[in-house]
Amino acid sequence: MRGWVLRLFGWAHSVRWPAWLFAAALIIYLITRLVSLADFPIYFFTDEAVQAVRAADLVRDQFRGYSKEFLPTFFPNGNQYNLSISVYLQVLPVLLFERSVWVTRGVATLMTLLAAFAVGHILRDIYASPYAWAAILLLGTSPAWFLHSRTAFETALAASFYAGFLWFYLRYRCQSPRYLYGAVALGALAFYTYSPMQLIMAVTALLLLISDARYHWQQRKTILRGFGLALLLALPYARFLINHPAENSRHLEILSSYWVQDLTLGQKLARFGAEYLKGLNPLYWFAANDHDFTRHRMGTFAHMLRLTLPLAVTGLILALLKIRAPQNRAVLAALFAAPTGAALVGVGITRLLVMIIPLTLLAALGLDALLGWLEKHFRLPRPALGLVTFGLLAVISFYQLNDALVNGPTWFRDYGLGGMQYGARQVFAAVEQESAAHPERTYLLSPSWTNGTEEVARFFAGDDRPFRLGSISGYLQEFRPELESTTFVMIPEELAQAAQSGKVADVTLERVLFFPDGTPGFYFVRLRYADTFAARLESEVQNRRVLREDTLAWDGAETQVRYPTLDMGQIADAFDGDQQTILRTLEANPLRLDIRPAAPRAVRQAQVRVGGNPTQLTLRVWPRGADHPRVYSQELSETTQPRVVTFQFGQEVSLERLEVEVYSIGAEEPAHVHLWEVSVK
């Protein structure tokens, strides 16, 4: 038996076993990405669907964006421009294949092979490690990477370009100056792919510029040409800033970043430092957390394999001890630059996913040191150590894949909007089947179970689809004769709302789609109005106009406020001085506030921050002792973002009472009306 084992290892050595294991590691990486790709993750929602939808629109519009720019730099996703390279990568698949989850995810997943190539080649070509293939398997088994590299999100794509950037930069630094151009190109791709990467790339470039300054000076001709290439690649970004000058600050505002809040510079820097340190915290990476959304977590897995923590620590110590080596400085630069993008807003695995690249490299360096130590002190043959280590990591890879496919659907049991947003593939297919079988009926699909339902609907059913998106709520607020010819596709909460309203009768259940845990997820329902519908509706209209009353502090002064029923925020949010807090009426349009300070206030102007919808804004101002108010009114056209409206009173007024009326033009009651802030000066 011993002879057979010796012959096996002799054969492995003779056929260049590291090269074979390197190739095998890449194959395992691909298998564990592509097997049942449409089934895990179990969701498919707007952030994935929008990539292919934007690509299809780009082709349809002859490669012009929605603002008529030819080959636009960025594409809108919801209310912000944050898509770019990920859309362009979907253009060819849109032209060649029928739109599907597998194809859309498959394009992005195949691109992450660049990250596997990069970490493996860095270990093999730059560190001369005989165990370079281990970096590929360590990357593939990182739970956060396993999950996100099987999606069409742009975050794993950006991290892959960043890994390629590091690979080419180290080839420039350690092999040949000509590789700088590849590093610049891949760095630009990372920059454009995902908005947090813009700061990460800037910080990484600065750190590498400083750490390798002497070498850069020696290669100054190459550096100048590389700088010229970088300027050329920056032109699309310059065009974007010219055409959309306020978009970056607006992006931070949408994300509720503290950088656009009313804080001092010192407070902002302190917050940045705190968020940055959270991104470096080993507990975030190597312990299970409930901070991130469930759809971005792998059950009870940590973001990184726990058993790689001592390896990563070992690699970090070695890199710090040998910091004079340029490759170690580059890996450390990537490590310390990675959290900066997330720190602008707040820690989250999608913004921090790029951190897995330097962590994987450090863990691979630690593993290389461990296996080298075992070789030296126990005289273990290198091929034996390699095959055993490869086998262990391969087993982990396939165990992780099996666990995700078998148990992943029930890791988390909140399948709705706040959780997994499950059901896109299932419900759209079912609606199309039912509508084909019953073309005489109208189908109304609830949008309340996922974000960006319109984008998901366009992905699965196109623009000419046999159903509409809408809620049962509108049918409960006014009589609509088409109710009885409509099949409603509702989530459980909406069915309960309809049943408890007392406004419908004869609820007929046609079909049920179940969640992975066996609980009902979507109901196909027919309804009829109850005989008491009109009386109940009239009673609600009267109740809607009744104002609530509260007392709060407004600029430190006690103030009585009367306001309609709210379904989001609280009345104090409109008087807290924070431009980001928001409230919304449950049903009332217009939103009316009756504001009465405990003592008259001397004021010259009032400011009201409202949304971007067409709005009629009216103020009624009662000076002290006045019998009638002064009325100020402005009609606001539609904009893409909230705005502050200022009313000048002309002279100082001793304000005794103020009425604010916000009417959403074109929105029939019941309707939601938003308000951010009311202030006087």
C-alpha positions in Angstrom: 0.0 0.0 0.0 2.8 2.4 0.9 4.4 1.8 -2.5 1.2 2.7 -4.3 1.0 6.0 -2.2 4.6 6.8 -3.0 4.1 6.1 -6.7 1.0 8.4 -6.6 2.8 11.3 -5.2 5.7 10.7 -7.5 3.3 10.8 -10.5 1.7 14.0 -9.1 5.1 15.7 -8.9 6.1 14.6 -12.4 3.0 16.1 -14.0 3.4 19.5 -12.4 0.7 19.0 -9.8 0.4 22.8 -8.9 -0.7 23.6 -12.4 -3.2 20.8 -12.5 -4.6 21.8 -9.1 -4.7 25.5 -10.3 -6.9 24.4 -13.2 -9.0 22.1 -11.1 -9.6 25.0 -8.6 -10.9 27.2 -11.4 -13.2 24.4 -12.5 -14.6 23.9 -9.0 -15.1 27.6 -8.7 -17.1 27.6 -11.9 -19.1 24.5 -11.0 -20.1 26.0 -7.6 -21.1 29.2 -9.3 -23.2 27.9 -12.1 -25.0 24.8 -10.8 -28.6 25.7 -10.2 -27.8 29.3 -10.6 -31.4 30.4 -11.0 -32.4 28.6 -7.8 -30.0 30.2 -5.4 -30.2 32.8 -4.2 -33.9 32.1 -4.0 -34.8 35.7 -4.9 -34.5 37.6 -8.1 -35.4 41.2 -7.6 -35.0 44.7 -9.1 -31.2 45.1 -8.5 -30.7 42.1 -10.8 -33.5 42.6 -13.2 -32.7 46.2 -13.9 -29.3 45.3 -15.5 -30.9 43.4 -18.4 -33.9 45.8 -18.7 -31.5 48.8 -19.0 -29.5 46.9 -21.6 -32.6 46.1 -23.6 -33.7 49.7 -23.5 -30.2 50.9 -24.6 -30.4 48.6 -27.7 -34.0 49.7 -28.4 -33.0 53.4 -28.3 -30.0 52.9 -30.6 -27.5 53.1 -27.8 -28.8 56.3 -26.3 -29.7 56.7 -22.7 -33.0 58.1 -21.3 -31.5 61.6 -21.5 -30.5 61.0 -25.1 -26.7 60.7 -24.4 -24.9 58.4 -26.8 -23.4 55.5 -24.8 -24.3 57.0 -21.4 -21.8 56.8 -18.6 -24.4 55.8 -16.0 -27.9 54.5 -16.1 -30.7 55.2 -13.6 -31.6 52.6 -11.0 -34.7 53.9 -9.2 -34.0 57.5 -8.2 -30.3 57.5 -8.8 -27.7 57.0 -11.4 -25.5 54.1 -10.2 -25.4 51.5 -13.0 -22.8 51.4 -15.8 -20.5 48.5 -16.8 -22.9 45.9 -15.5 -25.5 47.1 -18.0 -23.1 47.1 -21.0 -22.1 43.5 -20.2 -25.8 42.5 -20.6 -26.1 44.0 -24.1 -24.8 41.0 -26.0 -26.8 38.4 -24.0 -29.9 40.6 -24.6 -29.3 40.4 -28.3 -28.4 36.7 -28.5 -30.6 35.0 -25.9 -34.1 34.9 -24.5 -34.2 36.9 -21.2 -33.8 34.6 -18.2 -32.5 34.5 -14.7 -29.8 32.0 -15.6 -28.5 34.1 -18.5 -28.5 37.4 -16.6 -26.8 36.0 -13.5 -24.5 33.8 -15.7 -23.0 36.8 -17.4 -22.1 38.5 -14.1 -21.0 35.2 -12.5 -18.6 34.4 -15.4 -17.0 37.8 -15.0 -16.2 37.0 -11.3 -13.8 34.4 -12.7 -11.5 37.3 -13.2 -11.3 37.6 -9.4 -10.4 33.9 -9.1 -7.8 34.2 -11.8 -6.4 37.3 -10.1 -5.9 36.1 -6.6 -4.5 32.8 -7.9 -2.0 34.5 -10.2 -1.0 36.9 -7.5 0.0 34.0 -5.3 1.6 32.1 -8.1 3.4 34.7 -10.1 4.1 37.4 -7.5 4.5 35.4 -4.3 5.8 32.3 -6.0 3.6 30.1 -3.9 3.3 26.4 -4.8 -0.2 26.5 -3.2 -1.5 29.4 -5.3 -4.6 27.4 -6.3 -5.7 27.6 -2.6 -6.4 31.4 -3.1 -9.0 30.5 -5.7 -10.8 28.0 -3.4 -10.5 30.3 -0.4 -12.2 33.0 -2.4 -14.9 30.6 -3.7 -15.7 29.4 -0.2 -16.1 32.8 1.4 -19.8 32.7 2.1 -20.4 36.4 1.2 -18.6 35.9 -2.1 -20.3 32.6 -2.8 -23.7 34.3 -2.4 -23.0 37.5 -4.3 -21.0 36.0 -7.1 -24.1 34.0 -8.0 -26.2 37.2 -8.5 -26.3 39.9 -11.2 -25.5 42.6 -8.6 -22.8 45.0 -9.7 -20.9 44.7 -6.3 -19.1 41.3 -7.1 -18.4 42.5 -10.6 -16.7 45.7 -9.3 -14.7 43.6 -6.7 -13.6 41.4 -9.6 -12.3 44.3 -11.6 -10.5 45.5 -8.5 -8.8 42.1 -8.0 -7.7 42.3 -11.7 -6.4 45.8 -11.0 -4.3 44.6 -8.1 -3.0 41.7 -10.2 -1.9 43.9 -13.1 -0.5 46.6 -10.7 1.7 43.9 -9.0 2.8 42.7 -12.4 3.8 46.3 -13.2 5.6 46.7 -9.9 7.3 43.3 -9.8 7.6 42.1 -13.4 7.3 44.7 -16.2 6.3 48.4 -16.4 4.1 47.7 -19.4 1.4 46.1 -17.2 0.6 49.5 -15.8 -1.8 50.1 -18.7 -3.8 47.0 -17.8 -4.0 48.2 -14.2 -5.3 51.6 -15.2 -8.0 50.0 -17.5 -9.2 47.6 -14.8 -9.1 50.3 -12.2 -11.4 52.4 -14.4 -13.8 49.5 -14.9 -14.0 49.1 -11.1 -14.5 52.8 -10.7 -17.4 52.9 -13.1 -19.1 49.6 -12.0 -20.2 50.5 -8.5 -20.4 53.9 -6.8 -18.5 53.0 -3.5 -15.6 51.9 -5.7 -15.0 55.5 -6.7 -13.6 56.5 -3.3 -11.9 53.0 -2.9 -10.0 53.4 -6.2 -9.0 56.9 -5.3 -7.6 55.9 -1.9 -5.9 52.8 -3.3 -4.2 54.9 -6.0 -3.0 57.4 -3.5 -1.6 54.7 -1.1 0.1 53.0 -4.0 1.5 56.3 -5.3 3.0 57.0 -1.9 4.3 53.5 -1.1 6.0 52.9 -4.4 7.0 56.5 -5.1 10.6 55.7 -5.9 9.8 53.0 -8.4 7.2 55.3 -10.0 9.8 57.9 -10.5 12.1 55.4 -12.1 9.3 54.5 -14.5 8.1 58.1 -15.0 7.7 57.9 -18.7 5.4 54.9 -18.3 3.6 56.7 -15.5 3.0 59.7 -17.7 1.6 57.6 -20.4 -0.5 55.7 -17.8 -1.7 59.1 -16.5 -2.7 60.1 -20.0 -4.7 56.8 -20.4 -6.4 57.5 -17.0 -7.4 61.0 -18.2 -8.8 59.5 -21.4 -10.8 57.0 -19.4 -12.1 59.7 -17.1 -13.8 61.6 -20.0 -17.1 59.7 -19.7 -17.2 60.6 -16.0 -16.4 64.3 -16.8 -19.3 64.3 -19.3 -21.6 62.8 -16.6 -20.7 65.5 -14.1 -21.3 68.2 -16.6 -24.7 66.8 -17.6 -25.7 65.9 -14.0 -23.7 68.3 -11.7 -25.7 67.6 -8.5 -26.0 63.8 -8.9 -23.2 62.8 -6.5 -24.6 64.9 -3.6 -28.1 63.7 -4.4 -26.9 60.1 -4.3 -25.6 60.6 -0.8 -28.9 62.3 0.1 -30.9 59.4 -1.2 -28.8 57.0 0.9 -29.3 59.3 4.0 -25.5 59.8 4.3 -24.4 61.8 7.3 -22.2 63.9 4.8 -25.3 65.8 3.7 -26.8 66.2 7.2 -26.5 69.3 9.3 -23.3 68.2 11.2 -20.0 69.9 11.7 -17.0 68.7 9.8 -15.5 67.3 13.0 -18.7 65.3 13.6 -18.7 64.0 10.0 -15.1 62.9 10.2 -15.7 61.2 13.5 -18.6 59.3 12.0 -16.5 58.4 9.0 -13.8 57.0 11.3 -16.4 55.0 13.3 -17.9 53.4 10.1 -14.4 52.8 8.7 -13.3 50.9 11.8 -16.5 48.8 11.7 -15.5 47.7 8.2 -12.1 46.5 9.5 -13.6 44.8 12.6 -12.8 41.0 12.4 -16.1 40.3 14.2 -18.0 41.7 11.2 -16.2 39.3 8.9 -15.7 36.2 10.9 -18.8 36.1 13.2 -22.5 35.7 12.1 -24.3 39.0 12.2 -27.8 40.3 12.0 -26.7 43.8 10.7 -27.0 43.0 7.0 -30.3 42.3 5.2 -31.2 38.6 5.3 -31.0 38.4 1.5 -27.3 39.4 1.7 -26.4 36.7 4.3 -25.8 32.9 4.1 -27.9 31.7 7.0 -25.6 31.3 10.1 -22.4 31.5 8.1 -20.1 34.4 8.7 -19.1 36.6 5.7 -15.7 34.8 5.7 -15.1 31.2 6.6 -14.4 31.2 10.3 -11.6 28.7 10.0 -9.7 31.2 7.8 -9.4 33.8 10.6 -6.1 32.4 12.0 -4.8 32.2 8.5 -5.8 35.8 7.7 -4.2 37.0 10.9 -1.0 35.1 10.1 -0.9 36.6 6.6 -1.5 40.1 8.0 1.4 39.7 10.5 3.7 38.4 7.8 2.8 41.3 5.5 3.4 43.8 8.2 6.8 42.2 9.2 7.9 42.2 5.5 6.3 45.5 4.6 9.4 46.4 2.6 8.2 44.0 -0.1 6.1 45.9 -2.6 3.5 43.1 -3.0 2.9 43.2 0.8 2.4 47.0 0.7 0.0 46.6 -2.2 -2.2 44.0 -0.4 -2.2 46.2 2.8 -3.1 49.2 0.7 -6.1 47.3 -0.6 -7.0 46.1 2.9 -7.0 49.6 4.3 -8.7 51.3 1.3 -11.6 48.8 1.0 -13.8 50.1 3.9 -13.7 53.7 2.7 -16.5 53.4 0.2 -18.9 52.0 2.8 -17.8 54.5 5.4 -19.4 57.3 3.4 -22.8 56.0 4.2 -22.7 53.0 6.6 -21.4 49.4 6.8 -23.1 46.9 4.6 -21.7 43.8 2.9 -22.6 44.9 -0.6 -20.5 48.1 -0.1 -17.8 46.1 1.6 -17.6 43.1 -0.6 -14.4 44.2 -2.2 -12.7 43.7 1.2 -12.9 39.9 0.5 -10.1 40.3 -2.1 -7.3 41.4 0.3 -8.7 39.2 3.1 -8.5 36.2 0.7 -4.9 37.1 -0.2 -3.9 37.4 3.4 -5.6 34.0 4.3 -3.8 32.4 1.3 -0.5 33.8 2.5 -1.2 32.5 6.0 -2.0 29.0 4.5 1.1 29.1 2.4 3.2 29.8 5.5 1.4 27.0 7.5 2.0 24.4 4.8 5.6 25.5 4.4 6.1 25.1 8.1 4.6 21.6 8.0 6.9 20.7 5.1 10.0 21.9 7.0 9.3 20.6 10.5 7.5 17.3 9.7 9.2 16.6 6.4 5.9 16.1 4.8 6.0 15.9 1.0 4.6 18.9 -0.7 2.4 17.0 -3.2 0.8 15.2 -0.2 0.1 18.4 1.6 -1.2 20.0 -1.6 -3.6 17.1 -2.4 -4.9 16.9 1.2 -5.4 20.7 1.4 -7.0 20.8 -2.0 -9.4 18.0 -1.0 -10.4 19.7 2.2 -11.2 23.0 0.4 -13.0 21.2 -2.4 -15.2 19.3 0.1 -16.0 22.7 1.8 -16.9 24.1 -1.6 -19.3 21.4 -2.5 -20.7 21.2 1.0 -21.5 24.9 0.8 -23.2 24.5 -2.6 -25.3 21.6 -1.3 -26.3 23.4 1.9 -27.3 26.5 -0.1 -29.5 24.5 -2.5 -31.1 22.2 0.0 -31.4 24.4 3.1 -30.9 27.9 1.8 -34.6 28.4 0.9 -35.5 28.2 4.6 -32.6 29.9 6.2 -34.8 32.9 6.7 -38.6 32.7 6.7 -39.4 36.4 6.0 -40.1 36.2 2.3 -41.7 39.6 1.8 -40.5 43.1 1.2 -38.4 43.4 4.4 -36.8 40.0 3.9 -36.0 37.8 0.9 -38.4 39.4 -1.6 -39.1 35.9 -2.9 -41.4 35.0 -5.8 -40.5 36.8 -9.0 -39.9 33.7 -11.2 -42.9 31.9 -9.7 -45.6 34.6 -9.6 -45.0 36.1 -13.1 -45.0 32.7 -14.7 -48.2 31.8 -12.8 -50.0 35.1 -13.8 -49.1 34.5 -17.5 -50.5 31.0 -17.3 -53.7 32.1 -15.7 -54.2 35.0 -18.0 -53.7 32.8 -21.0 -56.3 30.3 -19.7 -58.8 33.1 -18.9 -58.2 35.9 -21.4 -61.6 37.5 -20.5 -60.4 38.4 -17.0 -58.2 41.3 -15.9 -55.3 40.4 -13.7 -54.0 42.8 -11.1 -50.7 41.9 -9.4 -49.7 43.5 -6.1 -46.4 45.3 -6.2 -46.0 45.2 -2.4 -43.8 42.2 -2.1 -40.6 43.5 -3.7 -38.7 46.7 -4.5 -39.0 48.1 -8.0 -41.7 45.7 -9.1 -42.1 47.5 -12.5 -38.5 46.6 -13.4 -39.0 43.0 -12.4 -42.3 42.9 -14.4 -40.5 44.3 -17.4 -37.8 41.6 -17.1 -40.2 38.7 -17.0 -43.1 39.9 -19.0 -41.9 42.8 -21.1 -43.9 46.0 -21.7 -46.9 44.4 -23.5 -47.9 42.2 -20.6 -51.3 40.5 -19.8 -51.6 42.0 -16.4 -51.4 45.3 -14.5 -49.5 46.2 -11.3 -51.7 47.5 -8.6 -53.2 47.0 -5.1 -56.6 46.1 -3.8 -56.4 49.2 -1.6 -57.7 51.5 -4.4 -60.7 49.3 -4.9 -61.5 49.6 -1.1 -61.3 53.4 -1.2 -63.7 54.0 -4.1 -66.2 52.0 -6.1 -64.8 50.5 -9.3 -67.2 48.5 -11.4 -64.4 46.4 -12.9 -63.8 44.7 -9.5 -65.9 41.7 -10.3 -64.1 41.0 -13.6 -60.7 41.3 -12.0 -58.5 38.5 -10.5 -56.4 40.0 -7.8 -53.0 38.5 -7.1 -52.4 39.5 -3.5 -50.0 38.8 -0.7 -51.4 37.5 2.6 -51.5 40.9 4.3 -53.6 42.4 1.5 -56.1 39.5 1.6 -56.4 40.0 5.4 -56.9 43.8 4.8 -59.7 43.2 2.3 -61.4 40.6 4.4 -61.2 42.8 7.6 -62.5 45.9 5.8 -66.0 44.6 5.6 -66.3 46.1 2.1 -66.0 42.9 0.0 -68.0 39.7 0.0 -67.9 36.3 -1.8 -64.1 35.9 -1.7 -63.3 33.2 -4.2 -59.8 31.6 -4.1 -58.6 30.5 -7.5 -54.9 29.6 -6.8 -52.2 29.8 -4.1 -48.5 30.0 -4.6 -46.5 28.9 -1.6 -43.3 30.1 -0.1 -40.4 27.6 0.3 -41.4 26.9 3.9 -44.9 25.8 2.8 -46.8 28.9 3.9 -49.0 30.8 1.5 -47.2 33.5 -0.5 -49.6 34.7 -3.2 -53.3 34.4 -3.5 -55.3 34.6 -6.8 -58.6 35.9 -5.7 -62.0 37.0 -7.1 -64.1 39.5 -5.1 -67.5 41.2 -5.0 -68.4 44.4 -3.2 -70.5 44.0 0.0 -73.9 45.7 0.2 -72.6 48.0 2.9 -69.7 49.3 0.8 -71.1 52.8 0.2 -72.0 53.5 3.8 -68.6 52.3 5.1 -66.9 54.5 2.5 -68.8 57.6 3.5 -67.9 57.0 7.2 -64.2 56.8 6.3 -64.2 60.0 4.3 -65.6 61.9 7.4 -63.0 60.3 9.7 -60.2 61.1 7.3 -60.8 64.8 7.7 -60.6 64.7 11.5 -57.3 66.2 12.7 -55.2 64.8 15.5 -53.5 67.0 18.1 -50.1 67.0 19.7 -47.8 69.3 21.6 -44.1 69.4 20.8 -41.0 71.6 21.0 -40.3 73.7 17.9 -37.0 75.5 18.0 -37.2 75.0 21.8 -40.6 76.6 22.2 -43.7 74.7 23.1 -46.1 74.4 20.1 -49.5 72.9 19.6 -49.9 71.1 16.2 -53.1 69.6 14.6 -52.5 67.2 11.8 -54.1 64.3 9.8 -53.4 60.6 10.5 -50.0 59.5 9.4 -48.8 56.1 8.1 -45.0 57.0 8.1 -43.0 59.0 10.4 -44.3 61.1 13.3 -45.4 64.7 13.5 -42.3 65.8 15.3 -40.2 64.9 12.2 -41.6 68.0 10.5 -40.2 70.2 13.2 -36.9 68.6 14.2 -34.6 70.7 12.0 -33.5 67.6 10.1 -34.0 67.9 6.4 -33.8 64.1 5.9 -36.6 62.9 8.3 -40.0 62.5 6.6 -43.6 62.0 7.4 -46.5 60.9 5.1 -50.3 61.0 5.4 -52.2 57.7 5.5 -55.0 59.0 3.2 -55.4 62.8 3.4 -54.7 65.0 0.4 -54.1 67.8 1.1 -51.9 67.4 4.2 -53.0 70.2 6.6 -51.0 71.4 9.6 -52.5 73.9 12.1 -49.5 75.2 14.1 -50.1 77.3 17.2 -47.0 78.4 19.3 -47.6 78.8 23.0 -46.4 82.4 22.6 -46.2 84.6 19.5 -43.0 84.3 17.5 -41.3 87.1 15.5 -40.7 85.8 12.0 -39.9 87.2 8.5 -40.1 84.0 6.4 -41.2 80.4 6.4 -39.6 77.4 4.7 -41.3 74.1 3.7 -39.5 71.1 2.3 -41.8 69.0 0.1 -41.3 66.3 -2.5 -40.9 66.4 -6.2 -44.5 65.7 -7.3 -46.6 68.6 -8.7 -47.7 70.4 -5.6 -49.9 73.3 -4.5 -48.4 74.7 -1.4 -50.4 77.2 0.7 -49.6 79.0 3.9 -52.1 81.0 6.0 -50.4 83.3 8.5 -52.2 84.8 11.5 -50.3 87.8 12.9 -51.0 88.5 16.6 -54.5 89.8 17.1 -55.5 89.4 13.4 -59.0 88.2 12.6 -58.1 87.0 9.1 -54.9 85.3 7.9 -52.5 86.4 5.2 -52.5 83.8 2.5 -49.4 82.8 0.5 -49.5 80.2 -2.2 -47.1 78.6 -4.8 -47.8 76.0 -7.4 -44.8 73.7 -7.9 -44.0 71.8 -11.1 -42.6 68.3 -11.0 -38.9 67.7 -10.2 -36.7 64.7 -9.7 -36.0 65.4 -6.0 -37.4 67.1 -2.9 -37.1 70.9 -2.7 -37.3 73.7 -0.1 -39.9 76.4 -0.8 -39.4 79.8 0.9 -42.2 82.3 1.7 -41.1 85.9 2.4 -43.5 87.8 4.6 -42.0 91.2 3.6 -41.7 92.5 7.2 -41.4 91.0 10.6 -44.6 89.3 11.8 -45.6 88.3 15.3 -46.8 84.8 14.4 -49.7 83.6 16.5 -50.9 80.8 14.2 -49.7 79.1 11.0 -51.6 76.8 8.7 -49.6 74.7 6.1 -51.5 73.0 3.3 -49.6 70.6 1.0 -51.8 69.4 -1.9 -50.5 66.7 -4.3 -51.9 67.8 -7.7 -53.5 65.0 -9.7 -53.6 62.6 -6.8 -57.2 61.8 -5.8 -57.9 61.2 -2.2 -57.1 58.9 -0.5 -53.5 59.5 -1.3 -50.1 59.7 0.4 -48.7 63.2 0.8 -45.1 63.7 2.0 -43.6 66.4 4.1 -40.0 66.8 5.3 -39.7 70.0 7.3 -41.4 73.3 8.3 -39.3 76.1 9.7 -39.6 79.9 10.3 -37.0 82.6 10.7 
